């Protein structure tokens, strides 16, 4: 993981299908990620989640 990637700790994920998630965007601050999540929920169907990068392994996504 590069230094630039380490700067963005908060990730917004969208569930495409069962057990398949897509990274929509990455943010430095949680409040920015949650704001984007609110907008993404109106644009996309299905769950949209905000996850701290250290927890991405639970989703099976390499950050």
Order of alpha helices (4+ residues) and beta strands (2+ residues): alpha-beta-beta-alpha-beta-alpha
